[in-house]
């Protein structure tokens, strides 16, 4: 719930979802989210207690999972390999914020990465 900042800071354990290749839900495991981060004044972020009734309720419904599934498939069509994608929902639509390749175990680092660039 709320902004992803709570996940980045380790303040919450996010929900876990696994979908099959056709978008069917294989797993839906609620996380542990005692707090939620919300936008505040002056581009700040405010931490609030999770509202009553949301504990144990998955953040993503089937429609949003389907939208994310379609986004992942679109990434597959554009880029090779596995993806680490960052996304958000805005006005009911999923938006791709960033996509990075996921390196495979044992894969050599590029010269730029190995040199710390």
N, C-alpha and C positions, 0 to 999 in steps of 0.2 A: 504494500500500500504506500502511496506517496512517492516521493522522489527516490531515485536509486542511490542517493548519497548515503542512506542508512545501510545499504548493502556494502558499499565501498568502504565505509568506516567500520564494518564488522559489528554494527549495532543490532542487526537482525540476521536471521537465517532465512533466506528466500524460499519460496515454494519451489518444488521440483516437479517438472513435467517431462514426460517422454512421449513422443508421438511416433507412429510408424510412418513409413514412406508415403502413405496415402493420407496422412493427417489424422488418423484415428488415435485416440488417447490410450496409451499403454500404461501410463503411471501418472498419478496426480497426488503428490504428497505435500500437505501444508507445512509451511516453515514455522519458525518461532519469531514473532514480530511484536515485541512489547512496545515499540515506539514507531512513529511515522514521521517522516520529514516533509515539511510543506514549505512552499515559497512564502517569504515574509517581505516586509517593506525594505526598500533600498537594496534590492538584489541579494538579500540575506536568506538564510534557511533557518526555519524554526523546528525544533523537535517537540513533538507532542506525544502523549500516551495514545496507544492504539484505541480508537473508539470502541465502546462496548458493542458486543455482537460480531466483531470482525475476527476475533481470535479463532484460528483453525479454519477460517473460510478462505478458500483459494482466491488469489487476486485476479486470476484470469479465467473468464468464462469460455465456453466452447467457441463463441464467435471470435474472441480475441486470439485464442489459440490457433484457429484456422487462419487468421490474418498473419500471425507470426510464421505459421507453416508456409504460407504462400511467399512471404518475404525470404525465408530460408531457401525455398526452391528457386526464387529469382536470383539469389546470390549464387546458387549452384550453376545457373545458366550463364552467369557473367564471369565467375572466377573459378579456377581449378582448386582442388583441395578442400580441406576443412576450413570452417569460418568461425571467428569470434565476432559476433555482431552485437552492437549496441543499438537499442531502439527505444522509441517512446510512442505513446498514443497521444495524438493531438486532434481534437475535434472528431473523435471517433475513428480516426484512421491511423494505421501504424506507419511510422516514419523511421527510415534507416538513418541513424546518427553517425555510425562508424562501422567499418568492416576491416578486420585484420585477418591474415592467414594464421592458422594454428600450426606451428611447427610439429613435425612428427618426431617421436623419440629417436635419437641417434642421427637425425638429419644434420648435416653440416651447417654451421652458421655462415651467413654471407660475410665477406671481408669487412664490410662497413659495421656490421653488428659485432664481429669478433674484435674489431679495433676500438669499439666503444663509441662509434659515431652514431 
